[in-house]
Amino acid sequence: MIHPVILCGGSGTRLWPSSRQAFPKQFVDLIGPESLFQATLRRLTGPDFTAPLILTNEEFRFLARDQAEAIGLIDAEIVLEPVARDTAPAILSAALMLEDTPEALMLVSPSDHVIRNPKAFLAAIRAGAEAARGGALVTFGIVPDRPESGYGYLELAGPAKAGQPVPLAGFSEKPDAARAAQMIASGNVLWNAGVFLFRVQDILAAFQAHAPELIAPCRAARAAGQRDLGFFRLDAREYGEARPISIDYAVMEKAAGIVAVPVDAGWSDLGSWESLRAVLPADDHGVVGTGNVTAIGCENTLLRCEDDNIRLVGLGLKNIAAIAMRDAVLVADLSQAQQVKQVVAELKAAGVPQADNYPRFHRPWGWYETLCLGDRFQVKRIMVKPGGVLSLQSHVHRSEHWIVVAGTARVRVGEEVKLLTENQSVYIPLGAIHRMENPGKVPMYLIEVQTGIYLGEDDIQRYEDVYNRG
């Protein structure tokens, strides 16, 4: 059986504003009712696979677990990287966690790619598994359908045929347009998909040969790591000693005997709004609409609206991406879609909160969003999932009113504890110690009205927290 290792980090800049640092694209429902992360988990679930090992960070730990459990995957191992160190230390740490089963196969996959033909993808995985059982390090490449200067390339020792392993001649970084056209014309190249398959013992031997300096800090980080609320947390000090480097640079470009398996399975890394438009169903004029949108006289255009209270209308647009959210709107020429990350950089430099923050803030107990913010007051909508418990806390600068609009809340204010049902409310005086939880079996929603001289999220004094936050 194959052990899936899912890489679930990322800064989420290329599909802004739908994807942001606080809520990157792997968690967003870009191509259907499920997220890219959930689609990846489904694709790598079944008789060929063990429960996945998911590598993510502190910020996304509960989000990753919630999305996995939402599709019925309750036995995933979630490993937390305390600092970002690129793919080589992450994959090495996963291999070290499987070190007791040296013959086991590891399949390393990003969590934010689209595979429109899972059967073809799994067929390629099975072909790669045969090579990996023989000791090869296997990489998977996408059969290209156009010259593309935005991808790295795998150069093959022979012609590419989907599903059949071919010896790898070398790696090529992102070429210019002319070089990309030459490479495609040769017929002996693939796009580098960042998907790998190997036995645990073989990848560990490759690290020992080509990046031995990474082994000690990653091994120490695993040894000093701790279990925390069902997660495995790598030790921060030890893991921080590993230098940031990709698996390609650290090992794959140096190792001998690598084979590549061509994959023709409707792949996309969704690296731009144009690439998203290309994988979604379009009308006869090349227009893709998602959400509350209306297109009149448009061609080759993507309209996406993520707020039920907004109607996005495109009139006479050509080659445009228009993305509307409650707190941000992007209108871009699709030919410039690769430059969206520069927009995010400019917004960050200007201190614009929408650069990184998402309008809905996800927490281990549920989520909240601001409906209205003014001078000395703020109105929020809050969802607490069944069993969710907010921390026991108090505020120095604000008081709060809570009105339950759906479900049941158990509320503590001072020493008094009571149940609130729909249309009931409670007042939290400034400085009062309080807590809210959902004891029911359905999500609980409430409206919170804050008043005070300071309404920042850092005005929280925590006394107890079931999620071990500071």
C-alpha positions as a printed Julia matrix, in Angstrom:
470×3 Matrix{Float64}:
   0.0    0.0     0.0
   1.01   3.59   -0.59
   1.34   6.22    2.16
   0.05   9.59    0.84
   2.02  12.57    2.13
  -0.02  15.74    1.5
   1.76  19.1     1.51
  -0.7   21.68    2.77
   1.04  25.03    3.16
   1.19  27.94    0.75
   0.7   31.69    0.91
  -2.28  31.95   -1.43
  -1.32  35.02   -3.48
  -1.95  34.07   -7.13
  -5.73  33.71   -6.82
  -6.33  36.78   -4.65
  -8.86  37.79   -3.39
 -10.48  34.33   -3.15
  -7.2   32.91   -1.85
  -5.19  34.76    0.79
  -2.49  34.02    3.32
  -5.09  33.42    6.04
  -7.14  31.11    3.78
  -5.07  29.83    0.83
  -6.45  28.23   -2.31
  -6.24  24.6    -1.17
  -9.06  25.28    1.29
 -11.26  27.24   -1.15
 -14.11  25.66   -3.14
 -12.83  26.87   -6.5
 -14.06  24.1    -8.79
 -17.03  22.6    -6.93
 -18.64  22.17   -3.53
 -15.43  20.75   -2.04
 -12.04  22.38   -1.65
  -8.93  21.42   -3.61
  -7.55  19.9    -0.38
 -10.63  17.72    0.03
 -10.45  16.67   -3.63
  -6.82  15.67   -3.12
  -7.73  13.57   -0.08
 -10.54  11.84   -1.98
  -8.24  11.12   -4.9
  -5.7    9.44   -2.61
  -8.2    7.39   -0.61
  -9.06   3.8    -1.39
  -7.67   0.27   -1.43
  -4.26   1.39   -2.76
  -3.65   3.85    0.07
  -3.17   4.06    3.82
  -4.51   6.98    5.86
  -2.73  10.15    4.71
  -0.01  12.06    6.5
  -0.8   15.77    6.15
   1.94  18.37    6.62
   0.59  21.81    7.47
   1.26  24.64    9.91
  -0.09  25.91   13.2
  -2.51  28.35   11.59
  -4.21  25.76    9.38
  -4.24  22.76   11.73
  -7.91  22.85   12.73
  -9.01  23.89    9.26
  -7.22  20.91    7.73
  -8.71  18.54   10.27
 -12.23  19.96    9.88
 -12.12  19.67    6.1
 -10.76  16.13    6.28
 -13.42  15.06    8.77
 -16.12  16.74    6.66
 -15.51  14.13    3.93
 -15.34  11.26    6.43
 -11.56  11.05    6.78
 -11.05  10.8    10.54
  -7.79   8.85   10.74
  -5.41  11.25    8.97
  -2.13  12.03   10.74
  -1.63  15.8    10.78
   1.95  16.97   11.34
   2.61  20.62   12.15
   5.64  22.43   10.77
   6.54  25.16   13.27
   8.3   27.26   10.6
   8.25  27.14    6.8
  11.31  25.35    5.43
  10.19  24.46    1.89
   9.52  20.94    0.65
  12.8   19.09    1.38
  12.67  19.27    5.21
   8.93  18.58    5.13
   9.28  15.45    2.99
  12.31  14.29    4.98
  10.36  14.65    8.23
   7.53  12.57    6.78
  10.01   9.89    5.71
  11.51   9.83    9.2
   8.04   9.29   10.66
   7.73   6.22    8.41
  11.29   5.05    9.07
  10.15   1.91   10.91
   8.66   0.63    7.62
  11.58   1.15    5.22
   9.94  -0.76    2.36
   6.82   1.41    2.5
   6.0    3.6    -0.49
   5.53   7.36    0.02
   3.5    9.38   -2.46
   4.17  13.1    -2.03
   1.49  15.4    -3.44
   0.58  19.08   -3.26
  -2.93  19.77   -2.0
  -3.87  22.62   -4.35
  -3.83  21.01   -7.81
  -6.72  19.95  -10.03
  -6.88  16.47  -11.56
  -9.94  16.19  -13.81
  -9.33  12.52  -14.66
  -8.57  10.73  -11.37
  -8.62   7.29  -13.02
  -5.79   8.23  -15.38
  -3.89   9.75  -12.48
  -4.24   6.6   -10.37
  -3.14   4.47  -13.31
   0.04   6.56  -13.52
   0.55   6.17   -9.76
   0.31   2.39  -10.05
   2.84   2.4   -12.89
   5.17   4.55  -10.79
   4.72   2.24   -7.81
   6.18  -0.67   -9.75
   9.3    1.36  -10.51
   9.54   2.62   -6.92
   9.36  -0.92   -5.53
  12.44  -1.62   -7.58
  14.34   1.19   -5.88
  13.75   4.09   -8.26
  12.91   7.62   -7.2
   9.84   8.44   -9.25
   8.62  11.86  -10.3
   5.41  12.53  -12.2
   5.26  14.97  -15.09
   2.33  16.41  -16.97
   2.07  15.82  -20.7
   2.16  19.43  -21.98
  -0.44  20.8   -24.36
   1.27  24.14  -25.06
   4.56  25.98  -24.51
   4.42  27.33  -20.97
   7.09  29.53  -19.4
   5.5   29.43  -15.95
   6.39  25.8   -15.17
   9.56  23.84  -14.56
  10.24  20.99  -16.99
  11.38  17.38  -16.78
  13.69  16.42  -19.62
  13.34  12.75  -20.57
  15.81  10.26  -22.01
  13.19   9.15  -24.54
   9.72   9.92  -25.89
   6.93  10.42  -23.36
   4.01   8.04  -23.35
   1.31   8.51  -20.72
   1.5    6.0   -17.89
   4.9    4.5   -18.85
   8.01   5.31  -16.76
  10.88   6.91  -18.66
  14.42   7.57  -17.37
  14.88  11.21  -16.45
  17.67  13.08  -18.22
  17.42  16.26  -16.16
  15.42  19.14  -14.72
  14.95  22.49  -16.42
  13.87  25.64  -14.62
  11.15  27.89  -16.02
  12.25  28.68  -19.6
  11.49  31.74  -21.68
   8.77  31.43  -24.32
  11.15  30.57  -27.19
  12.94  27.89  -25.2
   9.62  26.45  -24.01
   8.44  26.12  -27.61
  11.66  24.3   -28.57
  11.31  21.91  -25.64
   7.69  21.1   -26.45
   8.6   20.46  -30.09
  11.16  17.85  -29.03
   8.44  15.64  -27.54
  10.76  14.58  -24.72
   9.65  16.93  -21.93
   6.98  17.08  -19.26
   5.81  19.8   -16.91
   7.13  19.24  -13.39
   4.04  18.55  -11.24
   5.84  18.31   -7.88
   4.46  14.81   -7.27
   6.89  12.09   -6.15
   6.84   8.41   -5.23
   9.58   6.36   -3.56
  10.3    3.84   -0.85
  11.09   5.31    2.54
  14.53   3.7     2.61
  15.4    5.05   -0.85
  14.51   8.67   -0.19
  16.34   8.55    3.15
  19.41   7.18    1.37
  19.13   9.97   -1.2
  19.04  12.6     1.54
  22.05  10.97    3.18
  23.94  11.16   -0.11
  22.93  14.61   -1.3
  21.61  16.68    1.64
  22.97  15.03    4.81
  22.94  18.33    6.72
  19.12  18.21    6.8
  18.88  14.85    8.52
  20.07  15.8    12.01
  17.7   18.77   12.55
  14.7   16.94   11.07
  15.41  13.81   13.1
  15.82  15.89   16.26
  12.6   17.8    15.49
  10.72  14.53   15.24
  12.32  13.1    18.4
  11.54  16.23   20.42
   8.1   16.66   18.87
   4.94  16.36   20.92
   1.35  15.26   20.51
  -1.13  18.08   21.01
  -4.91  17.7    20.65
  -4.47  14.92   18.11
  -1.78  16.7    16.08
   1.94  15.91   16.0
   3.95  19.08   16.5
   7.57  19.03   15.27
   9.92  20.75   17.7
  10.29  24.4    16.7
  13.89  24.95   17.79
  15.25  21.82   16.13
  13.22  22.16   12.93
  14.28  25.76   12.61
  17.89  24.58   12.22
  17.06  22.96    8.86
  17.85  25.23    5.94
  14.96  26.06    3.6
  15.32  24.19    0.31
  13.07  22.42   -2.16
  13.16  18.66   -2.71
  14.21  19.27   -6.33
  17.3   21.28   -5.39
  18.2   19.19   -2.35
  17.86  15.69   -3.82
  16.06  15.1    -7.1
  18.37  17.15   -9.35
  21.41  15.37   -7.92
  20.26  11.77   -7.58
  20.85   9.07  -10.19
  18.35   6.55  -11.48
  15.29   8.82  -11.39
  12.35   7.88  -13.6
   9.46  10.08  -14.7
   5.93   8.89  -15.31
   4.0   10.97  -17.87
   0.52  11.9   -16.66
  -2.29  12.99  -18.98
  -5.13  13.46  -16.51
  -6.49  16.98  -16.94
  -3.99  18.53  -14.52
  -3.74  22.18  -13.52
  -1.94  23.86  -10.67
  -4.49  26.71  -10.8
  -1.7   29.23  -10.85
  -3.83  32.08  -12.2
  -7.41  33.17  -12.81
  -6.95  32.27  -16.48
  -6.04  28.69  -15.51
  -9.19  28.48  -13.37
 -11.32  29.73  -16.27
  -9.75  27.05  -18.45
 -10.82  24.14  -16.21
 -14.39  25.27  -15.52
 -17.36  24.79  -17.89
 -17.84  27.81  -20.13
 -20.71  28.97  -22.32
 -20.49  29.3   -26.1
 -18.67  32.62  -25.72
 -16.02  31.32  -23.32
 -17.67  32.92  -20.28
 -17.45  31.17  -16.89
 -19.76  32.36  -14.13
 -19.73  31.34  -10.48
 -22.17  32.61   -7.86
 -24.54  35.55   -8.31
 -23.34  36.72  -11.71
 -24.86  38.01  -14.94
 -22.88  38.2   -18.21
 -24.17  40.36  -21.08
 -22.19  40.53  -24.29
 -19.05  39.1   -22.7
 -16.35  36.88  -24.25
 -13.58  34.75  -22.73
 -14.34  36.13  -19.29
 -14.45  34.8   -15.73
 -17.07  36.24  -13.36
 -16.94  34.99   -9.77
 -19.05  36.32   -6.88
 -18.54  34.96   -3.36
 -21.16  36.93   -1.46
 -24.86  36.06   -1.61
 -25.75  39.73   -1.07
 -23.81  40.95   -4.13
 -24.81  40.66   -7.78
 -21.84  40.86  -10.15
 -22.73  42.01  -13.68
 -20.34  41.93  -16.6
 -21.26  44.05  -19.63
 -19.3   43.8   -22.86
 -16.2   42.36  -21.19
 -13.49  40.55  -23.15
 -10.65  38.54  -21.61
 -11.43  39.82  -18.13
 -11.44  38.21  -14.69
 -13.83  39.94  -12.27
 -13.82  38.54   -8.74
 -16.18  40.04   -6.15
 -16.05  39.42   -2.42
 -17.61  41.38    0.4
 -14.35  43.14    1.29
 -12.42  43.17   -1.99
 -12.93  43.21   -5.76
 -10.41  42.3    -8.46
 -10.86  43.27  -12.11
  -7.99  42.08  -14.27
  -7.09  41.44  -17.88
  -6.69  37.66  -18.13
  -3.41  38.15  -20.01
  -2.07  39.82  -16.85
  -3.45  37.23  -14.44
   0.04  35.97  -13.51
   0.78  39.39  -12.01
  -1.84  39.17   -9.26
   0.84  38.25   -6.72
   2.4   41.68   -7.39
  -0.94  43.25   -6.49
  -0.83  41.42   -3.17
   2.72  42.63   -2.55
   1.66  46.25   -3.14
  -1.34  45.89   -0.83
   0.89  44.42    1.87
   3.37  47.26    1.51
   0.52  49.74    1.92
  -0.73  47.96    5.06
  -4.07  46.99    3.49
  -5.59  44.24    5.68
  -7.31  42.56    2.72
  -3.88  41.58    1.4
  -3.67  38.71    3.89
  -6.83  38.63    6.0
  -9.93  36.79    4.89
 -13.38  38.31    5.53
 -14.31  35.15    7.42
 -11.91  34.32   10.24
 -11.67  30.59   10.9
 -11.08  29.36   14.42
 -10.92  25.85   15.94
 -14.45  26.31   17.32
 -15.98  27.69   14.09
 -15.72  31.11   12.45
 -16.71  34.76   12.67
 -17.08  37.64   10.24
 -17.53  41.36   10.73
 -20.84  42.68    9.35
 -20.37  46.31   10.32
 -17.52  48.27   11.9
 -17.83  51.87   13.04
 -16.52  54.29   15.63
 -16.75  52.51   19.02
 -18.92  49.62   17.75
 -18.65  46.4    15.74
 -21.26  43.84   14.66
 -20.17  40.24   14.02
 -21.81  37.05   12.89
 -20.42  34.02   14.7
 -20.8   30.3    13.97
 -19.89  27.78   16.67
 -19.78  24.19   15.43
 -21.33  21.38   17.51
 -19.13  20.83   20.55
 -17.19  24.04   19.89
 -16.02  25.93   22.97
 -14.63  29.46   23.01
 -11.98  30.31   25.6
 -12.84  31.53   29.08
 -11.94  35.18   28.68
 -12.51  38.82   29.53
 -12.02  42.17   27.78
 -10.47  45.38   29.05
 -11.91  47.82   26.52
 -15.27  46.52   25.32
 -18.62  45.1    26.36
 -20.7   42.73   24.24
 -24.27  41.76   23.47
 -24.94  38.26   22.13
 -28.17  37.37   20.29
 -28.66  33.72   19.3
 -30.27  33.44   15.87
 -30.01  29.64   15.37
 -29.15  26.68   17.58
 -28.43  26.68   21.3
 -25.64  28.39   23.24
 -24.4   27.61   26.72
 -23.14  30.9    28.14
 -21.18  31.67   31.27
 -21.01  35.23   32.57
 -19.18  35.47   35.87
 -20.44  32.5    37.9
 -23.8   32.25   36.14
 -24.3   29.62   33.43
 -27.43  29.44   31.28
 -28.75  28.11   27.97
 -29.84  30.52   25.26
 -31.99  29.45   22.33
 -33.07  31.25   19.18
 -34.05  34.91   19.72
 -32.63  35.03   23.26
 -29.75  37.31   24.23
 -27.26  38.1    26.97
 -25.15  41.13   27.94
 -21.42  40.77   28.73
 -20.27  43.77   30.82
 -16.79  45.18   30.33
 -14.29  43.12   32.35
 -16.67  40.21   33.03
 -15.2   36.72   32.72
 -17.27  34.83   30.16
 -17.43  31.84   27.85
 -19.67  30.56   25.07
 -20.06  27.01   23.74
 -22.37  24.97   21.55
 -23.71  21.93   23.42
 -26.02  20.92   20.55
 -25.73  18.73   17.47
 -26.21  21.5    14.88
 -24.18  24.66   14.23
 -25.08  27.6    16.47
 -25.2   31.13   15.0
 -25.31  34.38   16.9
 -24.95  38.09   16.33
 -22.42  39.85   18.55
 -22.55  43.6    19.08
 -19.38  45.08   20.59
 -19.11  48.57   22.03
 -16.03  50.24   23.48
 -13.02  52.43   22.88
 -10.94  49.56   21.39
 -12.32  46.58   19.48
  -9.16  44.75   18.36
  -8.89  40.96   18.58
  -5.91  41.31   20.92
  -8.19  42.68   23.66
  -8.66  39.16   25.03
  -7.43  37.89   28.36
  -7.66  34.07   28.25
  -7.98  32.05   31.44
  -8.77  28.62   29.98
  -8.73  27.32   26.42
  -9.49  23.77   25.3
  -7.46  24.38   22.1
  -4.24  25.31   23.94
  -3.92  28.74   22.38
  -1.87  31.41   24.08
